Amino acid sequence: MCGEVLAPLNVEGDKNPSTWKDGVVTATPGFKDAFRQFSEGCWQGVQHPVDYEG
C-alpha cells in the first residue's frame, strides 16, 4: 500500500498539488483512488503499540 499506492503520490503531488478555488478542492490526480484503497483496506483502523506512540 505505502510503496505502490501512496508513495508515488508524493511526486504527483509536487507536480499537480491539490488546490482550493472558489470553495472547491481539486485533489492531486490519483489521491481519490488511493484514499478509497486505504479506507477499503481498513488501514485507518490499524492499531500501534503504545511503545511506538500508538
C-alpha distance matrix in Angstrom:
0.0 3.8 5.8 5.5 5.2 6.5 8.5 10.5 11.6 13.6 15.9 16.2 17.0 19.7 21.2 21.0 20.7 20.9 24.6 27.0 30.3 32.9 30.8 27.9 24.4 22.8 19.1 17.5 16.9 13.4 12.9 14.2 12.0 8.7 10.6 11.6 8.3 7.6 11.2 11.5 9.1 11.4 9.2 12.2 14.4 13.2 16.4 17.0 20.4 23.2 23.7 20.5 21.6 19.6
3.8 0.0 3.8 5.7 5.7 4.8 5.7 8.7 9.9 11.0 13.6 14.6 15.0 17.2 19.2 19.5 18.9 19.5 23.2 25.8 29.2 32.1 30.1 27.5 23.8 22.3 18.5 16.6 16.6 13.7 12.8 15.0 13.5 9.8 11.5 13.5 10.9 9.4 13.1 14.3 12.0 13.5 10.5 12.8 15.3 13.7 16.4 16.3 19.5 22.0 22.1 18.6 19.7 18.3
5.8 3.8 0.0 3.8 6.0 6.3 5.3 7.4 9.9 10.8 12.5 13.9 15.2 16.9 18.6 19.4 19.5 20.7 24.5 27.4 30.7 33.8 32.1 29.3 25.6 23.6 19.9 17.4 17.0 14.3 14.3 16.8 15.0 11.7 14.2 16.0 13.2 12.6 16.3 17.1 14.8 16.8 14.0 16.6 18.9 17.1 19.7 19.4 22.3 24.8 24.5 21.1 22.5 21.4
5.5 5.7 3.8 0.0 3.8 6.3 6.5 6.8 9.4 11.4 12.5 13.1 15.0 17.1 18.0 18.5 19.1 20.2 23.9 26.9 29.9 32.9 31.4 28.3 24.7 22.4 18.8 16.2 15.1 12.0 12.8 15.0 12.6 9.9 13.0 14.3 11.4 11.9 15.6 15.8 14.0 16.7 14.5 17.3 19.8 18.5 21.6 21.8 24.9 27.6 27.6 24.2 25.4 24.0
5.2 5.7 6.0 3.8 0.0 3.8 6.0 6.2 7.2 10.0 11.7 11.4 12.8 15.5 16.5 16.3 16.5 17.1 20.8 23.6 26.6 29.5 27.8 24.7 21.2 19.0 15.3 13.1 12.2 8.9 9.2 11.2 9.1 6.1 9.3 10.8 8.5 9.0 12.6 13.3 12.2 14.7 12.7 15.0 17.9 17.3 20.6 21.1 24.6 27.0 27.5 24.0 24.7 23.0
6.5 4.8 6.3 6.3 3.8 0.0 3.8 5.6 5.4 7.4 10.1 10.3 10.6 13.3 15.0 14.9 14.4 14.9 18.7 21.4 24.7 27.7 25.9 23.1 19.4 17.6 13.8 11.7 11.9 9.2 8.3 11.0 10.1 6.6 8.7 11.4 9.8 8.9 12.5 14.2 13.1 14.7 12.1 13.6 16.8 16.2 19.2 19.4 22.8 24.8 25.3 21.7 22.1 20.7
8.5 5.7 5.3 6.5 6.0 3.8 0.0 3.8 5.3 5.6 7.9 9.4 10.1 11.8 13.8 14.6 14.4 15.8 19.6 22.7 25.9 29.2 27.7 25.0 21.3 19.3 15.6 12.9 13.3 11.3 10.9 14.2 13.4 10.2 12.4 15.2 13.5 12.6 16.2 17.9 16.5 18.0 15.1 16.6 19.7 18.6 21.1 20.7 23.8 25.7 25.6 21.9 22.6 21.8
10.5 8.7 7.4 6.8 6.2 5.6 3.8 0.0 3.8 5.4 5.8 6.7 8.7 10.4 11.4 12.4 13.1 14.9 18.6 22.0 24.9 28.2 27.2 24.2 20.6 18.1 14.6 11.3 11.0 9.3 10.1 13.5 12.6 10.2 13.1 15.5 14.1 14.2 17.7 19.0 18.1 20.1 17.7 19.2 22.5 21.7 24.5 24.3 27.5 29.4 29.4 25.7 26.3 25.5
11.6 9.9 9.9 9.4 7.2 5.4 5.3 3.8 0.0 3.8 5.4 4.8 5.7 8.4 9.6 9.7 9.8 11.2 15.0 18.2 21.2 24.5 23.4 20.5 16.8 14.5 10.9 7.8 8.2 7.1 7.1 10.7 10.8 8.6 11.0 13.8 13.3 13.1 16.3 18.1 17.8 19.4 17.0 18.0 21.5 21.2 24.0 24.1 27.5 29.1 29.4 25.7 25.8 24.8
13.6 11.0 10.8 11.4 10.0 7.4 5.6 5.4 3.8 0.0 3.8 5.5 5.1 6.3 8.8 9.8 9.3 11.5 15.1 18.4 21.6 25.0 24.0 21.6 17.8 15.9 12.5 9.5 10.9 10.6 10.0 13.8 14.4 11.9 13.7 16.9 16.4 15.5 18.7 20.9 20.3 21.4 18.6 19.2 22.7 22.2 24.5 24.0 27.1 28.4 28.4 24.6 24.7 24.3
15.9 13.6 12.5 12.5 11.7 10.1 7.9 5.8 5.4 3.8 0.0 3.8 5.4 5.1 6.4 8.6 9.5 12.5 15.7 19.4 22.1 25.7 25.2 22.6 19.1 16.6 13.7 10.2 10.9 11.2 11.8 15.6 15.9 14.0 16.3 19.2 18.7 18.4 21.6 23.5 23.0 24.6 21.9 22.7 26.2 25.6 28.1 27.6 30.6 32.0 31.8 28.0 28.2 27.9
16.2 14.6 13.9 13.1 11.4 10.3 9.4 6.7 4.8 5.5 3.8 0.0 3.8 5.4 5.1 5.8 7.4 10.0 13.3 17.0 19.5 23.0 22.6 19.7 16.3 13.4 10.7 7.0 7.2 8.3 9.3 12.8 13.4 12.3 14.6 17.3 17.3 17.5 20.4 22.1 22.2 23.9 21.8 22.4 26.1 26.0 28.7 28.7 32.0 33.4 33.6 29.8 29.8 29.1
17.0 15.0 15.2 15.0 12.8 10.6 10.1 8.7 5.7 5.1 5.4 3.8 0.0 3.8 5.4 5.0 4.5 7.1 10.5 14.1 16.9 20.5 19.9 17.4 13.8 11.5 8.8 5.6 7.9 9.3 8.8 12.4 13.9 12.5 13.9 17.1 17.6 17.2 19.8 22.0 22.3 23.4 21.1 21.1 24.9 25.0 27.5 27.4 30.7 31.7 32.1 28.3 27.8 27.3
19.7 17.2 16.9 17.1 15.5 13.3 11.8 10.4 8.4 6.3 5.1 5.4 3.8 0.0 3.8 5.7 5.7 9.3 11.9 15.5 18.1 21.8 21.7 19.5 16.3 14.1 12.0 9.0 11.0 12.7 12.6 16.2 17.6 16.1 17.6 20.8 21.2 20.6 23.3 25.6 25.6 26.7 24.2 24.2 27.9 27.7 30.0 29.5 32.5 33.3 33.4 29.6 29.2 29.2
21.2 19.2 18.6 18.0 16.5 15.0 13.8 11.4 9.6 8.8 6.4 5.1 5.4 3.8 0.0 3.8 6.3 9.8 12.0 15.7 17.7 21.5 21.8 19.3 16.4 13.6 12.0 8.8 9.9 12.3 13.1 16.4 17.6 16.9 18.8 21.5 22.0 22.1 24.7 26.7 27.0 28.5 26.2 26.5 30.2 30.2 32.7 32.5 35.6 36.6 36.8 33.0 32.7 32.4
21.0 19.5 19.4 18.5 16.3 14.9 14.6 12.4 9.7 9.8 8.6 5.8 5.0 5.7 3.8 0.0 3.8 6.7 8.7 12.5 14.5 18.1 18.3 15.7 12.8 9.9 8.6 5.8 7.3 10.4 10.9 13.7 15.5 15.3 16.8 19.3 20.4 20.7 22.9 24.9 25.7 27.0 25.1 25.1 28.9 29.4 32.0 32.1 35.5 36.4 37.0 33.2 32.6 32.0
20.7 18.9 19.5 19.1 16.5 14.4 14.4 13.1 9.8 9.3 9.5 7.4 4.5 5.7 6.3 3.8 0.0 3.8 6.3 10.0 12.6 16.3 16.1 13.8 10.6 8.6 7.1 5.3 8.5 11.1 10.3 13.1 15.5 14.9 15.6 18.6 19.9 19.5 21.5 24.0 24.8 25.6 23.6 23.0 26.8 27.5 29.9 29.9 33.2 33.9 34.6 30.9 29.9 29.4
20.9 19.5 20.7 20.2 17.1 14.9 15.8 14.9 11.2 11.5 12.5 10.0 7.1 9.3 9.8 6.7 3.8 0.0 3.8 7.1 10.1 13.5 12.8 10.4 7.0 5.4 4.3 4.8 8.4 10.9 9.3 11.2 14.3 14.1 14.0 16.8 18.8 18.3 19.7 22.3 23.6 24.1 22.5 21.5 25.3 26.4 28.8 29.3 32.6 33.2 34.3 30.7 29.4 28.6
24.6 23.2 24.5 23.9 20.8 18.7 19.6 18.6 15.0 15.1 15.7 13.3 10.5 11.9 12.0 8.7 6.3 3.8 0.0 3.8 6.5 10.1 9.9 8.0 5.6 5.2 6.6 8.1 11.2 14.1 12.6 13.9 17.2 17.5 17.0 19.6 21.9 21.5 22.4 25.1 26.7 27.0 25.6 24.3 28.0 29.4 31.6 32.2 35.5 35.8 37.0 33.5 31.9 31.2
27.0 25.8 27.4 26.9 23.6 21.4 22.7 22.0 18.2 18.4 19.4 17.0 14.1 15.5 15.7 12.5 10.0 7.1 3.8 0.0 3.8 6.8 6.4 5.5 4.5 6.5 8.8 11.3 14.3 16.9 15.0 15.6 19.2 19.7 18.6 20.9 23.7 23.1 23.5 26.3 28.1 28.0 26.9 25.2 28.7 30.4 32.5 33.3 36.5 36.6 38.1 34.7 32.8 32.0
30.3 29.2 30.7 29.9 26.6 24.7 25.9 24.9 21.2 21.6 22.1 19.5 16.9 18.1 17.7 14.5 12.6 10.1 6.5 3.8 0.0 3.8 5.4 5.3 6.6 8.2 11.4 13.9 16.3 19.2 17.8 18.0 21.6 22.5 21.5 23.5 26.5 26.2 26.4 29.0 31.1 31.1 30.2 28.5 32.0 33.9 36.1 36.9 40.2 40.2 41.8 38.5 36.5 35.7
32.9 32.1 33.8 32.9 29.5 27.7 29.2 28.2 24.5 25.0 25.7 23.0 20.5 21.8 21.5 18.1 16.3 13.5 10.1 6.8 3.8 0.0 3.8 5.6 8.5 10.8 14.2 17.1 19.2 22.0 20.4 20.1 23.7 24.9 23.6 25.2 28.5 28.3 28.0 30.5 32.9 32.7 32.1 30.2 33.5 35.7 37.8 38.9 42.1 42.0 43.9 40.7 38.5 37.5
30.8 30.1 32.1 31.4 27.8 25.9 27.7 27.2 23.4 24.0 25.2 22.6 19.9 21.7 21.8 18.3 16.1 12.8 9.9 6.4 5.4 3.8 0.0 3.8 6.7 9.9 12.9 16.2 18.5 20.7 18.7 18.1 21.8 22.9 21.1 22.7 26.0 25.6 25.0 27.6 30.1 29.6 29.2 27.0 30.2 32.6 34.6 35.8 39.0 39.0 41.0 37.9 35.6 34.4
27.9 27.5 29.3 28.3 24.7 23.1 25.0 24.2 20.5 21.6 22.6 19.7 17.4 19.5 19.3 15.7 13.8 10.4 8.0 5.5 5.3 5.6 3.8 0.0 3.8 6.5 9.7 13.1 15.0 17.3 15.5 14.8 18.4 19.8 18.2 19.7 23.0 22.9 22.6 25.0 27.5 27.4 27.0 25.2 28.5 30.8 33.2 34.5 37.9 38.2 40.1 36.9 34.9 33.5
24.4 23.8 25.6 24.7 21.2 19.4 21.3 20.6 16.8 17.8 19.1 16.3 13.8 16.3 16.4 12.8 10.6 7.0 5.6 4.5 6.6 8.5 6.7 3.8 0.0 3.8 6.2 9.7 12.0 14.1 12.1 11.8 15.6 16.5 15.1 17.0 20.1 19.8 19.8 22.4 24.6 24.6 23.9 22.3 25.8 27.8 30.2 31.4 34.8 35.2 37.0 33.7 31.8 30.5
22.8 22.3 23.6 22.4 19.0 17.6 19.3 18.1 14.5 15.9 16.6 13.4 11.5 14.1 13.6 9.9 8.6 5.4 5.2 6.5 8.2 10.8 9.9 6.5 3.8 0.0 3.8 6.8 8.6 11.2 10.0 10.1 13.5 14.7 14.2 16.0 18.7 19.0 19.6 21.8 23.8 24.4 23.6 22.6 26.2 28.0 30.7 31.8 35.3 36.0 37.6 34.1 32.6 31.3
19.1 18.5 19.9 18.8 15.3 13.8 15.6 14.6 10.9 12.5 13.7 10.7 8.8 12.0 12.0 8.6 7.1 4.3 6.6 8.8 11.4 14.2 12.9 9.7 6.2 3.8 0.0 3.8 6.2 8.1 6.4 7.3 10.7 11.2 10.9 13.2 15.6 15.7 16.7 19.0 20.7 21.4 20.3 19.6 23.3 24.7 27.5 28.5 32.1 33.0 34.4 30.9 29.7 28.3
17.5 16.6 17.4 16.2 13.1 11.7 12.9 11.3 7.8 9.5 10.2 7.0 5.6 9.0 8.8 5.8 5.3 4.8 8.1 11.3 13.9 17.1 16.2 13.1 9.7 6.8 3.8 0.0 3.8 6.2 5.6 8.1 10.4 10.4 11.3 13.8 15.4 15.6 17.4 19.5 20.7 21.8 20.4 20.2 24.0 24.9 27.7 28.4 31.9 33.0 34.1 30.4 29.6 28.4
16.9 16.6 17.0 15.1 12.2 11.9 13.3 11.0 8.2 10.9 10.9 7.2 7.9 11.0 9.9 7.3 8.5 8.4 11.2 14.3 16.3 19.2 18.5 15.0 12.0 8.6 6.2 3.8 0.0 3.8 5.6 7.5 8.7 9.6 11.4 13.1 14.4 15.5 17.5 18.8 20.1 21.9 20.8 21.1 24.8 25.7 28.8 29.7 33.4 34.9 35.9 32.2 31.7 30.3
13.4 13.7 14.3 12.0 8.9 9.2 11.3 9.3 7.1 10.6 11.2 8.3 9.3 12.7 12.3 10.4 11.1 10.9 14.1 16.9 19.2 22.0 20.7 17.3 14.1 11.2 8.1 6.2 3.8 0.0 3.8 5.6 5.5 6.2 8.7 10.1 10.8 12.3 14.4 15.5 16.6 18.6 17.6 18.4 21.9 22.7 26.0 27.1 30.8 32.6 33.6 30.0 29.8 28.1
12.9 12.8 14.3 12.8 9.2 8.3 10.9 10.1 7.1 10.0 11.8 9.3 8.8 12.6 13.1 10.9 10.3 9.3 12.6 15.0 17.8 20.4 18.7 15.5 12.1 10.0 6.4 5.6 5.6 3.8 0.0 3.8 5.5 5.0 6.0 8.5 9.8 10.2 12.1 14.0 15.2 16.5 15.3 15.5 19.2 20.2 23.3 24.4 28.1 29.7 30.9 27.4 26.8 25.1
14.2 15.0 16.8 15.0 11.2 11.0 14.2 13.5 10.7 13.8 15.6 12.8 12.4 16.2 16.4 13.7 13.1 11.2 13.9 15.6 18.0 20.1 18.1 14.8 11.8 10.1 7.3 8.1 7.5 5.6 3.8 0.0 3.8 5.5 5.2 6.2 8.8 9.8 10.7 12.2 14.2 15.5 15.2 15.3 18.7 20.3 23.6 25.2 29.0 30.6 32.2 28.9 28.1 26.0
12.0 13.5 15.0 12.6 9.1 10.1 13.4 12.6 10.8 14.4 15.9 13.4 13.9 17.6 17.6 15.5 15.5 14.3 17.2 19.2 21.6 23.7 21.8 18.4 15.6 13.5 10.7 10.4 8.7 5.5 5.5 3.8 0.0 3.8 5.5 5.0 6.3 8.6 10.0 10.4 12.2 14.3 14.2 15.2 18.3 19.6 23.2 24.9 28.7 30.7 32.2 28.9 28.6 26.3
8.7 9.8 11.7 9.9 6.1 6.6 10.2 10.2 8.6 11.9 14.0 12.3 12.5 16.1 16.9 15.3 14.9 14.1 17.5 19.7 22.5 24.9 22.9 19.8 16.5 14.7 11.2 10.4 9.6 6.2 5.0 5.5 3.8 0.0 3.8 5.4 5.1 6.1 8.7 9.9 10.5 12.5 11.5 12.7 16.0 16.8 20.3 21.6 25.4 27.4 28.7 25.3 25.2 23.0
10.6 11.5 14.2 13.0 9.3 8.7 12.4 13.1 11.0 13.7 16.3 14.6 13.9 17.6 18.8 16.8 15.6 14.0 17.0 18.6 21.5 23.6 21.1 18.2 15.1 14.2 10.9 11.3 11.4 8.7 6.0 5.2 5.5 3.8 0.0 3.8 5.4 4.9 6.1 8.4 9.8 10.7 10.0 10.2 13.6 15.1 18.4 20.1 23.9 25.7 27.4 24.2 23.5 21.2
11.6 13.5 16.0 14.3 10.8 11.4 15.2 15.5 13.8 16.9 19.2 17.3 17.1 20.8 21.5 19.3 18.6 16.8 19.6 20.9 23.5 25.2 22.7 19.7 17.0 16.0 13.2 13.8 13.1 10.1 8.5 6.2 5.0 5.4 3.8 0.0 3.8 5.4 5.3 6.0 8.4 9.9 10.6 11.2 14.0 15.8 19.4 21.6 25.4 27.5 29.4 26.4 25.8 23.1
8.3 10.9 13.2 11.4 8.5 9.8 13.5 14.1 13.3 16.4 18.7 17.3 17.6 21.2 22.0 20.4 19.9 18.8 21.9 23.7 26.5 28.5 26.0 23.0 20.1 18.7 15.6 15.4 14.4 10.8 9.8 8.8 6.3 5.1 5.4 3.8 0.0 3.8 5.5 5.1 5.9 8.6 8.8 10.8 13.3 14.2 18.0 20.0 23.8 26.2 27.8 24.8 24.8 22.1
7.6 9.4 12.6 11.9 9.0 8.9 12.6 14.2 13.1 15.5 18.4 17.5 17.2 20.6 22.1 20.7 19.5 18.3 21.5 23.1 26.2 28.3 25.6 22.9 19.8 19.0 15.7 15.6 15.5 12.3 10.2 9.8 8.6 6.1 4.9 5.4 3.8 0.0 3.8 5.7 5.3 6.5 5.6 7.2 10.1 11.0 14.7 16.6 20.4 22.6 24.3 21.3 21.1 18.4
11.2 13.1 16.3 15.6 12.6 12.5 16.2 17.7 16.3 18.7 21.6 20.4 19.8 23.3 24.7 22.9 21.5 19.7 22.4 23.5 26.4 28.0 25.0 22.6 19.8 19.6 16.7 17.4 17.5 14.4 12.1 10.7 10.0 8.7 6.1 5.3 5.5 3.8 0.0 3.8 5.3 5.1 6.2 6.5 8.8 11.0 14.5 17.1 20.8 22.9 25.0 22.4 21.8 18.7
11.5 14.3 17.1 15.8 13.3 14.2 17.9 19.0 18.1 20.9 23.5 22.1 22.0 25.6 26.7 24.9 24.0 22.3 25.1 26.3 29.0 30.5 27.6 25.0 22.4 21.8 19.0 19.5 18.8 15.5 14.0 12.2 10.4 9.9 8.4 6.0 5.1 5.7 3.8 0.0 3.8 5.4 7.8 9.3 10.6 12.5 16.1 18.9 22.5 25.0 27.1 24.6 24.4 21.2
9.1 12.0 14.8 14.0 12.2 13.1 16.5 18.1 17.8 20.3 23.0 22.2 22.3 25.6 27.0 25.7 24.8 23.6 26.7 28.1 31.1 32.9 30.1 27.5 24.6 23.8 20.7 20.7 20.1 16.6 15.2 14.2 12.2 10.5 9.8 8.4 5.9 5.3 5.3 3.8 0.0 3.8 5.4 8.3 9.2 9.9 13.7 16.3 19.8 22.6 24.4 21.9 22.2 19.0
11.4 13.5 16.8 16.7 14.7 14.7 18.0 20.1 19.4 21.4 24.6 23.9 23.4 26.7 28.5 27.0 25.6 24.1 27.0 28.0 31.1 32.7 29.6 27.4 24.6 24.4 21.4 21.8 21.9 18.6 16.5 15.5 14.3 12.5 10.7 9.9 8.6 6.5 5.1 5.4 3.8 0.0 3.8 5.4 5.6 7.2 10.8 13.8 17.3 19.8 22.0 19.8 19.7 16.3
9.2 10.5 14.0 14.5 12.7 12.1 15.1 17.7 17.0 18.6 21.9 21.8 21.1 24.2 26.2 25.1 23.6 22.5 25.6 26.9 30.2 32.1 29.2 27.0 23.9 23.6 20.3 20.4 20.8 17.6 15.3 15.2 14.2 11.5 10.0 10.6 8.8 5.6 6.2 7.8 5.4 3.8 0.0 3.8 5.3 5.4 9.2 11.4 15.1 17.6 19.4 16.8 16.8 13.7
12.2 12.8 16.6 17.3 15.0 13.6 16.6 19.2 18.0 19.2 22.7 22.4 21.1 24.2 26.5 25.1 23.0 21.5 24.3 25.2 28.5 30.2 27.0 25.2 22.3 22.6 19.6 20.2 21.1 18.4 15.5 15.3 15.2 12.7 10.2 11.2 10.8 7.2 6.5 9.3 8.3 5.4 3.8 0.0 3.8 5.7 8.6 11.0 14.7 16.5 18.8 16.3 15.5 12.3
14.4 15.3 18.9 19.8 17.9 16.8 19.7 22.5 21.5 22.7 26.2 26.1 24.9 27.9 30.2 28.9 26.8 25.3 28.0 28.7 32.0 33.5 30.2 28.5 25.8 26.2 23.3 24.0 24.8 21.9 19.2 18.7 18.3 16.0 13.6 14.0 13.3 10.1 8.8 10.6 9.2 5.6 5.3 3.8 0.0 3.8 6.2 9.6 12.9 14.9 17.6 15.7 15.0 11.4
13.2 13.7 17.1 18.5 17.3 16.2 18.6 21.7 21.2 22.2 25.6 26.0 25.0 27.7 30.2 29.4 27.5 26.4 29.4 30.4 33.9 35.7 32.6 30.8 27.8 28.0 24.7 24.9 25.7 22.7 20.2 20.3 19.6 16.8 15.1 15.8 14.2 11.0 11.0 12.5 9.9 7.2 5.4 5.7 3.8 0.0 3.8 6.6 10.1 12.7 14.9 12.9 13.0 9.5
16.4 16.4 19.7 21.6 20.6 19.2 21.1 24.5 24.0 24.5 28.1 28.7 27.5 30.0 32.7 32.0 29.9 28.8 31.6 32.5 36.1 37.8 34.6 33.2 30.2 30.7 27.5 27.7 28.8 26.0 23.3 23.6 23.2 20.3 18.4 19.4 18.0 14.7 14.5 16.1 13.7 10.8 9.2 8.6 6.2 3.8 0.0 3.8 6.8 9.2 11.7 10.4 10.3 6.7
17.0 16.3 19.4 21.8 21.1 19.4 20.7 24.3 24.1 24.0 27.6 28.7 27.4 29.5 32.5 32.1 29.9 29.3 32.2 33.3 36.9 38.9 35.8 34.5 31.4 31.8 28.5 28.4 29.7 27.1 24.4 25.2 24.9 21.6 20.1 21.6 20.0 16.6 17.1 18.9 16.3 13.8 11.4 11.0 9.6 6.6 3.8 0.0 3.8 6.5 8.2 6.7 7.3 4.3
20.4 19.5 22.3 24.9 24.6 22.8 23.8 27.5 27.5 27.1 30.6 32.0 30.7 32.5 35.6 35.5 33.2 32.6 35.5 36.5 40.2 42.1 39.0 37.9 34.8 35.3 32.1 31.9 33.4 30.8 28.1 29.0 28.7 25.4 23.9 25.4 23.8 20.4 20.8 22.5 19.8 17.3 15.1 14.7 12.9 10.1 6.8 3.8 0.0 3.8 5.3 5.5 6.8 5.1
23.2 22.0 24.8 27.6 27.0 24.8 25.7 29.4 29.1 28.4 32.0 33.4 31.7 33.3 36.6 36.4 33.9 33.2 35.8 36.6 40.2 42.0 39.0 38.2 35.2 36.0 33.0 33.0 34.9 32.6 29.7 30.6 30.7 27.4 25.7 27.5 26.2 22.6 22.9 25.0 22.6 19.8 17.6 16.5 14.9 12.7 9.2 6.5 3.8 0.0 3.8 5.2 4.8 4.7
23.7 22.1 24.5 27.6 27.5 25.3 25.6 29.4 29.4 28.4 31.8 33.6 32.1 33.4 36.8 37.0 34.6 34.3 37.0 38.1 41.8 43.9 41.0 40.1 37.0 37.6 34.4 34.1 35.9 33.6 30.9 32.2 32.2 28.7 27.4 29.4 27.8 24.3 25.0 27.1 24.4 22.0 19.4 18.8 17.6 14.9 11.7 8.2 5.3 3.8 0.0 3.8 5.6 7.2
20.5 18.6 21.1 24.2 24.0 21.7 21.9 25.7 25.7 24.6 28.0 29.8 28.3 29.6 33.0 33.2 30.9 30.7 33.5 34.7 38.5 40.7 37.9 36.9 33.7 34.1 30.9 30.4 32.2 30.0 27.4 28.9 28.9 25.3 24.2 26.4 24.8 21.3 22.4 24.6 21.9 19.8 16.8 16.3 15.7 12.9 10.4 6.7 5.5 5.2 3.8 0.0 3.8 5.5
21.6 19.7 22.5 25.4 24.7 22.1 22.6 26.3 25.8 24.7 28.2 29.8 27.8 29.2 32.7 32.6 29.9 29.4 31.9 32.8 36.5 38.5 35.6 34.9 31.8 32.6 29.7 29.6 31.7 29.8 26.8 28.1 28.6 25.2 23.5 25.8 24.8 21.1 21.8 24.4 22.2 19.7 16.8 15.5 15.0 13.0 10.3 7.3 6.8 4.8 5.6 3.8 0.0 3.8
19.6 18.3 21.4 24.0 23.0 20.7 21.8 25.5 24.8 24.3 27.9 29.1 27.3 29.2 32.4 32.0 29.4 28.6 31.2 32.0 35.7 37.5 34.4 33.5 30.5 31.3 28.3 28.4 30.3 28.1 25.1 26.0 26.3 23.0 21.2 23.1 22.1 18.4 18.7 21.2 19.0 16.3 13.7 12.3 11.4 9.5 6.7 4.3 5.1 4.7 7.2 5.5 3.8 0.0
